[in-house]
């Protein structure tokens, strides 16, 4: 359970934790991916949002992160 998750407007289609469990990637129905930093014990912090190319609003259904936390596909 992740306490105090920031309110994100679009529904999440996919959730992916980083290999070190320090980040949570939230894929939205509108093509963006929100990156949250997990903090103990106070919850999490919204770091940034990866936006899709302009004109693309397809939902993100699959996510995969590298073991070193540097890449997200």
Buried (B, 14 or more C-beta within 10 A) or exposed (E): EEEEBEEBEBEBBBEBBBEEEBBBBBBBBBBBBBBBBBEEEEBBEBEEEBEBEEEEEEBBEEBEBEEEEEEBE
